[in-house]
Amino acid sequence: MHDLSFRWPHPRIDTSLGPISVRIHTGENVYGLGATTSDGTGTVTAGELTWAGGQQVSPGGAVVRIDDTDGVVRISVRATHRDGIRCVAVVLHDQPTGDVTGLREGDLPVPVTGRVVQYPNGWFDLATPLLGLKRPDGSCTVARSLDTQVRAKRFVVVPHFASPSTCDFELIADADATRPSADFAVPTWELRRVTDLAPVVASHTEHIRSAYDLPSWSSRPDVPDWLRRTALVVSLNGMHFTGRVFLDYDAMLTTLRRLSEQIDPSRILAYLPGWEGRYYRWYGRFDVDERLGGAAGFRRLIEGAHRLGTRVMPMFGANVAARDLPGFETWAAPGQLLNASGHMPIGSVDWDASRHFDHSWGALINPAYEPWRRHLAEQIVRLHHEYGFDAAFLDISAMYNNDPRGSTVHGLRALVDLLREGSPDLLIAGEAWFDGIGGHIPLVQAGHRDTVPTLHDEPDAALFTGANRAFGHVCLGDPAYGSTGVHEAGYNAHWRLPVREGVLPTLTVVDGTLDDAADRVALIIQDAHEYAAKYLA
């Protein structure tokens, strides 16, 4: 974590939870409040700002409103600066340093260098903007944003250099880059100190359900009846980036036939990563692959699965395209993802064990760019009508970026709507989850932090399971070797998920899995039977 290398004498405003201060960030610099006045009713006004650590004065200002009632502190800030507001930080000072709590991956310690926790993050950190800071007496200072739209937040714990047992708790809210303005009304922050986090979480869940109009799982219209009967997702890995084949289409069908001897095949959803040939390499151009069996083999797979009663879900990239595909300059290049600064983020992994990330053939595309949306949707709809698979999985669908050219959240919703327009009976699934997209996509993959599964029903099962279901991430290891198949992690010791209502049992299969780990495969099948008995009709 980076920080300033000097102390800044920000004006402090007293609250029942401790003093607060405010920082205002533009694309050019960082500012503090100048001289302040108070009206005695909780409103503090600064008619000018300071910069250079308080050494210089700048035009601009802020109005800070504080409602401090019965131990609940609500803070709203309206900041202005002619350069345009990038983000605003509200800082609660002089708190005891403790673990952060309220994350999917459980409590995390705060090192002396500090910790930054991000929202929205579909894979780990925060799926909703609420975080607790534990205190030595067992209580917890919990902060949550009352925003009603998806905007980036950062919760930061900064231990004091000279006394790391004491810290500052920073709450940073980003302005929407699609609407640059010299004026930013920061969504209200709520802080309170509690001994039990559950009531605050429940209150926050109701706020989020209302803000994003989250549907109920039991009645949402984008969930087909067959998904409500599904108890097992089988990840059938096709071709690795390097061209190494794990399972061709016929081997995938053979796997499903063998599994149907252990579980009702109508309970199975077959997920197909790497079905289109070299995994990721030709994202943006989706079709069957000759080495895997071509059109005839893919049709045999779909029709054979359907004869068993099994449903099939190929994988598609929602926002990645190969730069060297014909037409890229038209349907993708103008929509390449931008940071709020206007620069392109780097989005690559180490595909071939070269121990670097410089694979420049892939570009991140914002689904808010209509030509990309249509280019992708037309391929998925055409393939669905041609082969009859049951679901489409949208890779990296939970990607969020504060792109000045368009909201990635709105772009995802528009992509899903376009797919449903062309294929109304097609289930749309996606990778990872956060609150603001829960109503767009019913079925998602679990997250992970460095391949350790993070499950979206933590810490708040009511928020996630009330509207969504998850299955194992594509990086889940297979039970025989720990192989992640086409996924770039390589190997993962985690191969089994807990049996909970919001988490579908998931089996990763590569060549040899069923033969070399029959006992472990049986355990996952047993989990699926338990899941069906507990949670399904």
C-alpha positions as CSV (number, residue, x, y, z in Angstrom):
1,M,0.0,0.0,0.0
2,H,1.3,3.4,-0.9
3,D,0.9,6.4,1.3
4,L,1.9,10.0,1.8
5,S,5.4,10.5,3.4
6,F,4.4,13.5,5.6
7,R,1.7,14.4,8.2
8,W,-1.0,16.7,7.0
9,P,-2.8,18.7,9.7
10,H,-6.4,18.1,8.4
11,P,-9.1,19.8,10.4
12,R,-10.9,17.2,12.5
13,I,-14.6,16.9,13.3
14,D,-15.6,15.2,16.5
15,T,-18.1,12.3,16.5
16,S,-19.1,9.8,19.1
17,L,-16.9,7.2,17.4
18,G,-13.8,9.4,17.1
19,P,-12.6,12.4,15.1
20,I,-13.0,12.4,11.3
21,S,-11.3,14.3,8.5
22,V,-11.9,14.6,4.8
23,R,-9.6,14.4,1.8
24,I,-10.6,15.4,-1.7
25,H,-8.8,13.9,-4.7
26,T,-8.8,15.2,-8.3
27,G,-6.9,13.8,-11.2
28,E,-4.3,16.4,-10.5
29,N,-3.7,16.4,-6.8
30,V,-5.1,15.8,-3.3
31,Y,-6.7,18.5,-1.1
32,G,-7.7,18.9,2.5
33,L,-10.3,21.2,4.0
34,G,-9.3,24.8,4.7
35,A,-10.7,26.8,7.6
36,T,-14.1,25.4,8.6
37,T,-17.2,26.8,10.2
38,S,-20.0,24.9,11.9
39,D,-23.6,25.7,12.2
40,G,-24.0,23.8,15.5
41,T,-26.4,21.3,14.0
42,G,-23.8,18.9,12.5
43,T,-23.0,20.8,9.3
44,V,-19.4,21.8,8.8
45,T,-18.4,24.0,5.8
46,A,-15.0,24.7,4.3
47,G,-14.9,27.6,1.8
48,E,-11.5,26.7,0.5
49,L,-9.2,23.8,0.2
50,T,-5.5,23.2,1.0
51,W,-2.8,21.3,-0.8
52,A,0.9,20.5,-0.6
53,G,0.2,19.0,2.8
54,G,-1.5,22.1,4.0
55,Q,1.1,24.6,2.8
56,Q,-0.9,26.0,-0.1
57,V,-4.5,27.2,-0.5
58,S,-6.8,26.4,-3.5
59,P,-10.3,27.4,-4.6
60,G,-12.9,24.8,-3.9
61,G,-14.8,23.7,-0.9
62,A,-16.8,21.1,0.9
63,V,-19.9,20.7,3.1
64,V,-19.8,17.9,5.6
65,R,-23.0,16.8,7.3
66,I,-23.0,14.6,10.3
67,D,-26.0,12.9,11.9
68,D,-24.7,11.4,15.2
69,T,-27.7,9.7,16.9
70,D,-27.7,6.9,19.4
71,G,-24.3,5.7,18.4
72,V,-25.0,5.6,14.7
73,V,-22.9,8.2,12.8
74,R,-24.0,9.1,9.2
75,I,-21.6,11.2,7.2
76,S,-22.3,12.9,3.9
77,V,-19.9,15.1,2.0
78,R,-20.4,17.4,-1.0
79,A,-17.0,18.4,-2.4
80,T,-16.2,20.9,-5.2
81,H,-13.0,21.6,-7.2
82,R,-12.6,23.1,-10.6
83,D,-10.4,20.2,-11.8
84,G,-13.1,17.7,-11.2
85,I,-13.5,15.3,-8.3
86,R,-12.0,11.8,-8.7
87,C,-12.8,10.5,-5.2
88,V,-13.3,11.6,-1.6
89,A,-12.0,10.0,1.5
90,V,-13.6,10.2,4.9
91,V,-11.1,9.2,7.6
92,L,-12.0,8.0,11.1
93,H,-8.9,8.6,13.2
94,D,-7.1,7.0,16.1
95,Q,-8.8,3.6,16.2
96,P,-7.3,0.5,17.7
97,T,-5.8,-1.7,15.0
98,G,-7.5,-5.1,14.5
99,D,-8.5,-7.6,11.9
100,V,-10.9,-6.6,9.2
101,T,-14.1,-8.7,9.1
102,G,-17.1,-9.1,6.9
103,L,-15.3,-10.5,3.8
104,R,-16.0,-13.7,1.9
105,E,-12.6,-15.1,2.8
106,G,-13.1,-14.5,6.5
107,D,-11.2,-12.2,8.9
108,L,-7.9,-10.8,7.6
109,P,-5.1,-9.4,9.7
110,V,-3.8,-5.9,9.1
111,P,0.0,-5.8,8.6
112,V,2.0,-2.8,9.8
113,T,2.0,-1.6,6.2
114,G,-1.8,-1.4,6.2
115,R,-4.6,-3.1,4.2
116,V,-6.8,-1.9,1.3
117,V,-10.1,-3.7,0.8
118,Q,-11.9,-3.1,-2.5
119,Y,-15.5,-2.9,-3.6
120,P,-16.8,-4.1,-6.0
121,N,-14.8,-7.3,-6.3
122,G,-16.5,-10.3,-7.8
123,W,-13.8,-12.8,-6.6
124,F,-12.7,-11.8,-3.1
125,D,-12.7,-8.7,-0.8
126,L,-16.1,-7.1,-0.8
127,A,-19.2,-8.1,-2.8
128,T,-21.1,-5.3,-1.0
129,P,-19.7,-2.1,0.5
130,L,-19.6,-3.1,4.2
131,L,-16.6,-3.8,6.3
132,G,-15.9,-4.2,10.0
133,L,-12.7,-3.3,12.0
134,K,-12.3,-5.4,15.1
135,R,-11.4,-3.9,18.4
136,P,-9.5,-5.4,21.4
137,D,-12.7,-5.5,23.6
138,G,-14.5,-7.8,21.1
139,S,-16.6,-5.0,19.6
140,C,-16.3,-3.9,16.0
141,T,-16.4,-0.6,14.2
142,V,-18.5,-1.3,11.1
143,A,-18.7,1.1,8.1
144,R,-21.1,0.7,5.2
145,S,-22.0,2.9,2.2
146,L,-25.6,3.7,1.5
147,D,-25.0,4.2,-2.2
148,T,-27.8,3.0,-4.5
149,Q,-25.6,2.5,-7.6
150,V,-22.4,0.6,-8.2
151,R,-19.4,2.9,-7.7
152,A,-16.0,1.9,-6.5
153,K,-15.3,2.1,-2.7
154,R,-12.0,1.4,-0.8
155,F,-11.9,0.6,2.9
156,V,-8.3,1.3,4.1
157,V,-6.8,0.5,7.5
158,V,-3.6,2.6,8.0
159,P,-1.6,1.8,11.2
160,H,0.3,4.7,12.6
161,F,4.0,4.4,11.8
162,A,5.2,5.3,15.4
163,S,2.4,3.3,17.1
164,P,1.0,0.5,14.8
165,S,-1.5,-0.6,17.5
166,T,-3.4,2.6,16.5
167,C,-4.8,3.2,13.1
168,D,-6.9,5.4,10.8
169,F,-9.9,3.9,9.1
170,E,-10.3,5.4,5.6
171,L,-13.6,5.2,3.6
172,I,-13.0,6.3,0.0
173,A,-15.7,6.7,-2.6
174,D,-15.0,7.2,-6.3
175,A,-17.1,9.5,-8.5
176,D,-18.6,8.0,-11.6
177,A,-16.1,8.5,-14.4
178,T,-18.9,8.6,-17.0
179,R,-20.2,11.8,-15.4
180,P,-17.1,14.0,-14.7
181,S,-18.0,17.0,-12.5
182,A,-16.5,19.7,-10.4
183,D,-19.1,18.7,-7.8
184,F,-19.5,15.3,-6.1
185,A,-22.1,14.4,-3.6
186,V,-20.5,11.4,-1.8
187,P,-23.0,8.7,-1.0
188,T,-23.7,8.6,2.8
189,W,-21.4,6.6,5.0
190,E,-22.8,5.0,8.1
191,L,-20.5,4.0,11.0
192,R,-21.5,2.3,14.2
193,R,-19.8,0.2,17.0
194,V,-21.4,-3.2,17.6
195,T,-20.7,-6.4,19.5
196,D,-22.8,-8.4,16.9
197,L,-22.3,-7.7,13.2
198,A,-25.4,-9.7,12.2
199,P,-28.1,-6.9,12.7
200,V,-26.1,-4.4,10.6
201,V,-25.5,-7.0,7.9
202,A,-29.3,-7.7,7.8
203,S,-30.1,-4.0,7.6
204,H,-27.6,-3.6,4.8
205,T,-29.0,-6.6,2.9
206,E,-32.5,-5.0,2.9
207,H,-30.9,-1.7,1.6
208,I,-29.1,-3.6,-1.2
209,R,-32.2,-5.6,-2.2
210,S,-34.1,-2.4,-2.6
211,A,-31.4,-0.5,-4.3
212,Y,-30.8,-3.1,-7.0
213,D,-34.3,-4.6,-7.0
214,L,-32.9,-8.1,-6.4
215,P,-35.3,-10.9,-7.3
216,S,-36.1,-13.9,-5.2
217,W,-34.5,-17.1,-6.3
218,S,-37.7,-19.0,-6.0
219,S,-39.6,-16.8,-8.5
220,R,-37.0,-15.2,-10.7
221,P,-38.1,-15.7,-14.4
222,D,-34.5,-16.2,-15.7
223,V,-34.1,-19.5,-13.8
224,P,-35.3,-22.5,-15.9
225,D,-37.0,-25.4,-14.1
226,W,-34.1,-27.7,-14.9
227,L,-31.7,-25.5,-13.0
228,R,-33.9,-25.7,-9.9
229,R,-33.3,-29.5,-10.1
230,T,-29.6,-29.3,-10.7
231,A,-27.4,-30.8,-7.9
232,L,-24.0,-31.2,-9.6
233,V,-21.9,-29.1,-12.0
234,V,-19.3,-31.1,-13.9
235,S,-16.5,-29.0,-15.4
236,L,-15.4,-30.9,-18.6
237,N,-12.1,-29.3,-19.6
238,G,-11.4,-29.2,-23.3
239,M,-8.2,-27.7,-24.8
240,H,-5.5,-25.8,-22.9
241,F,-4.1,-22.5,-24.2
242,T,-1.0,-24.5,-25.4
243,G,-3.2,-26.8,-27.5
244,R,-2.9,-29.7,-25.0
245,V,-6.3,-31.6,-25.1
246,F,-7.8,-33.0,-21.9
247,L,-11.1,-34.1,-23.2
248,D,-12.5,-34.0,-26.7
249,Y,-16.2,-33.9,-27.3
250,D,-16.6,-37.7,-27.4
251,A,-14.6,-38.0,-24.1
252,M,-16.9,-35.4,-22.5
253,L,-19.9,-37.4,-23.5
254,T,-18.3,-40.6,-22.2
255,T,-17.7,-38.9,-18.9
256,L,-21.3,-37.8,-18.6
257,R,-22.5,-41.4,-19.4
258,R,-20.2,-42.8,-16.7
259,L,-21.4,-40.3,-14.1
260,S,-25.0,-41.1,-15.0
261,E,-24.4,-44.5,-13.4
262,Q,-23.8,-42.7,-10.0
263,I,-26.4,-39.9,-10.1
264,D,-29.5,-39.0,-11.9
265,P,-28.1,-37.3,-15.1
266,S,-30.9,-34.8,-15.1
267,R,-29.3,-33.4,-11.9
268,I,-26.1,-32.6,-13.9
269,L,-25.1,-29.4,-15.6
270,A,-22.1,-29.9,-17.9
271,Y,-19.8,-26.8,-18.0
272,L,-17.4,-26.7,-21.0
273,P,-14.3,-24.5,-20.6
274,G,-12.0,-24.7,-23.5
275,W,-14.6,-26.2,-25.8
276,E,-13.8,-23.8,-28.6
277,G,-10.2,-24.8,-29.1
278,R,-7.1,-23.1,-27.5
279,Y,-8.5,-21.7,-24.3
280,Y,-8.8,-17.9,-24.5
281,R,-6.4,-17.6,-27.5
282,W,-9.3,-16.8,-29.9
283,Y,-11.7,-15.2,-27.6
284,G,-14.0,-13.0,-29.7
285,R,-14.3,-15.8,-32.3
286,F,-16.3,-18.7,-30.9
287,D,-17.0,-21.9,-32.8
288,V,-16.4,-25.7,-32.6
289,D,-12.8,-27.0,-32.9
290,E,-11.8,-29.7,-35.4
291,R,-9.2,-31.3,-33.0
292,L,-11.9,-31.7,-30.4
293,G,-14.3,-33.4,-32.8
294,G,-15.7,-30.6,-35.0
295,A,-19.3,-29.8,-35.7
296,A,-20.3,-33.5,-35.7
297,G,-18.6,-34.3,-32.4
298,F,-20.1,-31.2,-30.7
299,R,-23.5,-32.1,-31.9
300,R,-23.1,-35.7,-30.6
301,L,-22.1,-34.3,-27.3
302,I,-25.2,-32.0,-27.0
303,E,-27.6,-34.6,-28.3
304,G,-26.1,-37.4,-26.2
305,A,-26.2,-35.3,-23.1
306,H,-29.9,-34.4,-23.8
307,R,-30.8,-38.1,-24.2
308,L,-29.4,-38.6,-20.7
309,G,-31.3,-35.6,-19.4
310,T,-28.1,-33.6,-18.8
311,R,-27.9,-29.9,-19.6
312,V,-24.8,-28.3,-21.3
313,M,-23.2,-24.9,-20.8
314,P,-20.3,-23.8,-23.0
315,M,-18.0,-20.9,-21.9
316,F,-17.8,-17.6,-23.7
317,G,-15.7,-14.5,-23.0
318,A,-17.8,-11.5,-22.0
319,N,-15.1,-8.9,-22.3
320,V,-11.9,-10.3,-23.8
321,A,-11.0,-10.4,-27.5
322,A,-7.9,-11.4,-29.5
323,R,-6.4,-8.3,-31.2
324,D,-5.4,-10.3,-34.3
325,L,-8.9,-11.4,-35.2
326,P,-10.4,-10.0,-38.4
327,G,-12.6,-7.0,-37.7
328,F,-11.1,-6.3,-34.3
329,E,-10.5,-2.7,-35.2
330,T,-14.2,-2.3,-35.8
331,W,-16.2,-4.3,-33.3
332,A,-13.7,-4.2,-30.4
333,A,-10.9,-1.7,-30.6
334,P,-13.0,1.5,-30.0
335,G,-14.5,-0.2,-27.0
336,Q,-11.3,-1.3,-25.2
337,L,-11.6,-0.9,-21.5
338,L,-10.3,2.4,-19.9
339,N,-9.5,3.3,-16.4
340,A,-11.0,6.5,-15.0
341,S,-7.7,8.2,-16.1
342,G,-8.4,7.4,-19.7
343,H,-5.6,4.8,-20.0
344,M,-6.1,1.1,-20.8
345,P,-5.6,-1.4,-18.0
346,I,-3.4,-4.5,-18.6
347,G,-5.4,-7.7,-18.6
348,S,-3.2,-10.8,-19.1
349,V,-2.0,-13.9,-17.3
350,D,0.9,-16.3,-17.7
351,W,-0.7,-18.7,-20.2
352,D,2.4,-20.8,-21.1
353,A,4.6,-20.9,-18.0
354,S,6.9,-18.3,-19.3
355,R,6.7,-16.6,-15.9
356,H,5.5,-13.3,-17.3
357,F,2.3,-11.6,-18.2
358,D,3.1,-9.9,-21.5
359,H,0.7,-11.7,-23.8
360,S,-0.5,-8.7,-25.8
361,W,-2.8,-10.6,-28.1
362,G,-5.7,-10.2,-25.7
363,A,-7.6,-7.0,-25.0
364,L,-10.2,-6.1,-22.4
365,I,-13.4,-4.8,-24.0
366,N,-16.1,-2.9,-22.2
367,P,-19.5,-4.6,-22.9
368,A,-21.0,-1.1,-22.8
369,Y,-19.6,-0.8,-26.4
370,E,-22.5,-1.9,-28.5
371,P,-20.6,-3.3,-31.6
372,W,-18.8,-5.7,-29.2
373,R,-22.0,-6.7,-27.5
374,R,-23.7,-7.4,-30.8
375,H,-20.7,-9.2,-32.2
376,L,-20.6,-11.5,-29.2
377,A,-24.3,-12.0,-28.8
378,E,-24.8,-12.9,-32.4
379,Q,-22.3,-15.7,-32.1
380,I,-23.8,-17.1,-29.0
381,V,-27.3,-17.0,-30.3
382,R,-26.3,-18.6,-33.6
383,L,-24.5,-21.4,-31.9
384,H,-27.3,-21.9,-29.5
385,H,-29.8,-22.3,-32.3
386,E,-27.5,-24.5,-34.3
387,Y,-26.5,-26.9,-31.6
388,G,-29.2,-26.5,-28.9
389,F,-27.1,-26.2,-25.7
390,D,-28.9,-25.0,-22.6
391,A,-26.9,-22.2,-21.1
392,A,-24.1,-19.8,-21.9
393,F,-21.4,-19.0,-19.4
394,L,-20.0,-15.5,-19.6
395,D,-16.4,-15.4,-18.5
396,I,-15.2,-12.5,-16.3
397,S,-18.8,-11.1,-16.2
398,A,-18.2,-9.6,-12.8
399,M,-15.4,-7.4,-14.1
400,Y,-15.9,-3.8,-12.9
401,N,-14.0,-0.8,-14.1
402,N,-14.8,2.9,-13.7
403,D,-14.6,3.4,-17.4
404,P,-15.4,7.0,-18.5
405,R,-16.8,5.7,-21.8
406,G,-19.5,3.5,-20.3
407,S,-20.6,1.6,-17.2
408,T,-19.4,-2.0,-17.2
409,V,-22.5,-2.9,-15.1
410,H,-24.9,-1.4,-17.5
411,G,-23.0,-3.0,-20.4
412,L,-23.3,-6.4,-18.8
413,R,-27.0,-5.9,-18.4
414,A,-27.4,-4.8,-22.0
415,L,-25.5,-7.9,-23.1
416,V,-27.7,-10.2,-21.1
417,D,-30.8,-8.6,-22.4
418,L,-29.5,-9.0,-26.0
419,L,-28.9,-12.7,-25.5
420,R,-32.3,-13.2,-24.0
421,E,-33.9,-11.4,-26.9
422,G,-32.3,-13.8,-29.3
423,S,-32.5,-16.9,-27.2
424,P,-35.3,-16.5,-24.5
425,D,-34.8,-20.1,-23.2
426,L,-31.1,-19.8,-22.8
427,L,-29.8,-19.7,-19.2
428,I,-27.1,-17.0,-18.7
429,A,-24.4,-17.7,-16.1
430,G,-21.3,-15.9,-15.3
431,E,-18.0,-15.7,-13.4
432,A,-18.0,-14.2,-9.9
433,W,-20.5,-12.0,-8.2
434,F,-21.1,-8.7,-6.4
435,D,-24.4,-7.1,-5.2
436,G,-25.1,-4.8,-8.2
437,I,-25.1,-7.6,-10.7
438,G,-27.1,-10.2,-8.7
439,G,-30.3,-9.4,-10.6
440,H,-28.7,-9.7,-14.0
441,I,-27.3,-13.3,-13.8
442,P,-28.8,-16.0,-11.6
443,L,-26.0,-18.6,-11.7
444,V,-22.3,-17.6,-11.1
445,Q,-19.0,-19.2,-10.3
446,A,-17.6,-19.0,-6.8
447,G,-14.7,-16.6,-6.3
448,H,-11.2,-17.4,-5.2
449,R,-8.2,-15.7,-3.5
450,D,-5.0,-17.2,-4.9
451,T,-7.0,-20.3,-5.9
452,V,-8.5,-20.7,-2.3
453,P,-12.3,-20.8,-2.9
454,T,-14.3,-17.8,-1.6
455,L,-18.0,-18.4,-1.5
456,H,-20.5,-15.6,-2.1
457,D,-22.9,-16.8,0.7
458,E,-20.3,-15.6,3.1
459,P,-20.6,-13.5,5.2
460,D,-24.3,-13.0,4.3
461,A,-26.1,-16.0,3.1
462,A,-29.4,-14.1,2.9
463,L,-28.1,-11.6,0.4
464,F,-26.5,-14.1,-2.0
465,T,-28.6,-17.2,-1.6
466,G,-31.8,-15.2,-1.6
467,A,-31.3,-14.4,-5.3
468,N,-28.4,-16.5,-6.7
469,R,-26.6,-19.8,-6.8
470,A,-22.9,-20.5,-7.3
471,F,-20.7,-23.4,-8.5
472,G,-17.0,-24.1,-8.3
473,H,-14.6,-21.7,-10.0
474,V,-12.8,-23.1,-13.1
475,C,-9.6,-23.0,-11.0
476,L,-11.0,-25.8,-8.7
477,G,-8.6,-28.7,-8.9
478,D,-9.6,-32.1,-10.2
479,P,-9.8,-34.8,-7.5
480,A,-7.2,-37.0,-9.0
481,Y,-4.2,-34.7,-9.6
482,G,-5.3,-31.2,-8.4
483,S,-5.2,-30.2,-12.1
484,T,-7.0,-27.0,-12.9
485,G,-7.4,-28.2,-16.5
486,V,-7.5,-25.2,-18.9
487,H,-7.2,-22.7,-16.1
488,E,-3.9,-20.9,-15.8
489,A,-3.4,-21.7,-12.1
490,G,-2.1,-25.2,-13.1
491,Y,-2.7,-27.1,-9.9
492,N,-5.0,-26.5,-6.9
493,A,-5.2,-28.6,-3.7
494,H,-8.9,-27.5,-3.3
495,W,-11.1,-29.9,-5.2
496,R,-14.3,-30.1,-3.1
497,L,-16.8,-27.5,-1.9
498,P,-19.0,-27.5,1.2
499,V,-22.6,-28.5,0.9
500,R,-24.7,-25.4,1.4
501,E,-27.9,-24.1,-0.3
502,G,-26.1,-21.4,-2.2
503,V,-23.2,-23.5,-3.5
504,L,-23.7,-26.3,-6.0
505,P,-21.3,-29.3,-5.7
506,T,-18.8,-29.1,-8.5
507,L,-16.5,-31.8,-10.1
508,T,-13.5,-30.8,-12.2
509,V,-12.7,-33.5,-14.8
510,V,-9.6,-33.9,-16.9
511,D,-8.3,-37.0,-18.7
512,G,-8.0,-39.8,-16.1
513,T,-9.9,-38.2,-13.3
514,L,-12.7,-40.8,-13.1
515,D,-10.3,-43.7,-13.2
516,D,-7.6,-42.4,-11.0
517,A,-9.7,-40.8,-8.2
518,A,-12.8,-42.9,-8.1
519,D,-13.1,-42.6,-4.3
520,R,-12.8,-38.8,-4.3
521,V,-15.2,-38.5,-7.3
522,A,-17.7,-40.6,-5.2
523,L,-17.4,-38.1,-2.4
524,I,-18.4,-35.3,-4.7
525,I,-21.3,-37.4,-6.1
526,Q,-22.3,-38.0,-2.5
527,D,-22.3,-34.3,-1.9
528,A,-24.6,-33.9,-4.8
529,H,-27.1,-36.4,-3.5
530,E,-27.0,-34.7,-0.1
531,Y,-27.6,-31.3,-1.8
532,A,-30.6,-32.7,-3.7
533,A,-32.1,-34.2,-0.6
534,K,-31.7,-31.0,1.5
535,Y,-32.5,-28.3,-1.0
536,L,-34.2,-29.5,-4.1
537,A,-37.6,-30.9,-4.9
